[in-house]
Amino acid sequence: MFKQMSALCAIALVASPVVAASPRDILTTAAFGARDKAAALAQLAQAEAGANAALARNPGDREAQLTKAMAIGYRAKLTKSRADAVDARDRFNALAAANPRDPEAQAIVAGWNIDAVTAVGGFMAGTVLGAKKATGLAALDRSVALGGNRAMFPGLAALLRLTLDGADPKARGLAEASLRGATPTALDRMIQRSANAVLVPVRAGNAKAAQALAKQLLPFGRVAR
């Protein structure tokens, strides 16, 4: 019932065959590669355990804080847990408040709000979770403005806007900006490919297909049903 964001939730898709997978690697593999809910939940538990271990060594480790929050948010998306959804929301908001100019944190806050509204509608999302479409869109705009020329931020913005409205007037420009953006990480490349894919129905004027495809291309889009 409660879908959490997390299009931004990792920066590497596949771990090196030599170096052990980091919690972020595990999150990404689960979010974009999992086709089975049970296996995905096991990967999320593994990633959260790694984040907890890092936080035990250094409670101020922002990477570990973010990874833990994302693992909780992803679990909420898969299990429809309100408690996990609210926990993730509070963690995301705290991370964004601690560094308001961090585009990743802004994008995660945006995704949390927009995914909740997309999943259950504006009234229920606001009443049950405190999620708001306007809050999500404002944070999404900030993430694009702060993200420099990276492909990830406009591409993610396009996908999230299309989940709300397959005919969103800004989505096409954002997706096209993603195609021109830099791809320093695996996630940038992944989101850029997704932006390219969703441009096909957008350019054809097929709002229904654009909305459906955007939902599938976000983390766990083919698993969390």
N, C-alpha and C positions, 0 to 999 in steps of 0.2 A: 504493500500500500504506500509505503513511504520511500520514494526513490531519492537517493543521495548522489550528489555529484562526485563527480570525481574525475571528469575528463582531464584533468590536470594532475592526476594523482600519481604520476611517475615520470622519471626522466630517462629510463632505459628499458628496452623491450626484452632483450635476451641477455642473460648473464654470460660473461666470458667462460669458455670451457676450462680455463685455468683458475680464475678467481671465483670464489664462492659467491653465489647470488646474494646481493644485499636485500634488505627488506623492501626497498623501493623496486628493485628488479622483480621481486616476487609479486608485488602489487600489480605491476604492469602486466606481467605474464598472465596473472589471473584476470585482470580487468579486460584485456583485449584478446586473450587466447582461450579462456575457459569456455567450454560448451556444456559443462556439467556443473550443476549447483553444488553438489556435495564436494567435488574436487576443488571448486573455487573457494568454498568456505574453509577447507583445510589449508589452502594456500594463504588465505587471509589470517588464519590463526597463526601460521608460521611467521608471517610478516609482522604481526602484532607482537609476537613473542620476541622477535629480534629487536623491535623498537623498545619494548619494555627492558630488555637487557641493556641497551644503550642508555636509556634513561636512568637505570639503576647506577650506572657509572657516572653519568652527568645529567642531572635533572634539567639543566638548561639547554640541552642539545636540541636545537630547533628542528633539524632534520628528523630526529627521532620523534619529536612531538607531532610534527606534521604527518609522518608515516603512521603513527598510532591513530591519529584522528581520522585519516583516510581509511585505514583498515576498519575502524568502527563504522564509518559512514558507508563503506561498501557492504559491510555485513548487514546494516540496516536496510540497504537496497534489496538484498537477497532474501532476508528473513521477514521483512515488513515490520521490524521492531521499532515502536515509537520511542522506547527508552534509548536505544542506540542512536536513533535519528536526532533526538534532542541532545544527547551527549556529544555527537559529532558537530552539531550546530554550534554548541557553546565553545568547543575547542577551536573550530574554524574562526569564529568571531574573535576569540582571544588572540589567535595568531595574526589576524588581519589588524586588530587594534594595536598590537605590539609593533607592527611595522606597516603603516598605512600605504607605503609606497612600494610594497612588494606585489608585483603583478600576479604572481602565482596565488598568493593568499586571497587577493581580490577575486580572481577567477574561481577559486574554490568556494568562496562565499556566494558568488553569483550562481554557480552550478547547484549548490545546495538549495537555494531558494527556488530557482527555476525548475529543477527536477521535482521538487515537492509539489509545486503548482501544476506541473505537467501530469504528475501521477494521480493526484486526487482532486484537482480543481482549486481555484483560488480561495473559495470560502473555507473548505475543509483544511487546506494547507495552512491558512492563517489561523483558524480556530484551534486546530489540534497541535500544530507544530510552530506557529509563529512565523511561517514563511510568507514572503510577499514578492509578487512579481516585480513591483517597482524597485524594491531593494536589490533584487537579483540583476535587473537590467542596469541599474546605476553602477553596481560593482563590476558588471561585465564591461561597461564602457571605460571604467577606470583601469581595468586590467589591460585593455587594448591600448589605452593612452600611455600606460606605464611600461608596456612590454617591448618597446623599441621596434626593431624590424623583424622580430622572430615570427615564424609562421604559425606557431602554436596559438597565440592569443587571438588574432582575428579569425582563424579557422575554428577554434572552439566557440567563439562568439557567434559565428554563423550557425554552427550546429545547434547550439542552445536556443538561439532565437527561432530557428525553424521548428524545434520541438514544441514551442508555444504556438507558432503560426507559420504554416507552410508557405505563406505568401508574404512573410515579413519583408518590408521594403529595404531594410538595411543588409539583409543576409547575403545577397548576391555580391555586393561590394566588399563585404568582409571576407567571403570565401575567395574572391579574386585577389584580395590583398594577401591572403595566406599563400597563394600560389607564387607570389612575388617575394615572399619573406625568406629569411635565413633559416636554415635547418641545422643548428648546432647539436641537437640531441635526437635520439630515436623518436621521442614523443613528438617533436616538431615535424619530423618526416611523416610520422603516422597521421597526425592531424592534417597535414598538408594533403596527403593522399585522400583522406576522408572529405576534405573540402572540395577537392577536384571531383570526387565521385558524386557528391551531393549537388554540384553545379549542373549536372546533366538534367535532372528533373526541374531544377530551378529555372534554367534557361529555357526549358520547354514549357514553362508556365504550369507545371503539374504540381500544385501545392500539396495535394494529398500524398503523392509519392515522395515529395521532398521531405515532408514531415515524418513519414514512416521511416525513410532511410536515415534521417538524422538521428532518430531515436535508436536505431540499430547500431549506429556507428559510435555512440557514446559508450563508456565503460559498462560492461555487462548488459549491453543492449539486446543481446540474443539469449541471455540467460535469465534475467530478472523479469519474469512474466507473471 
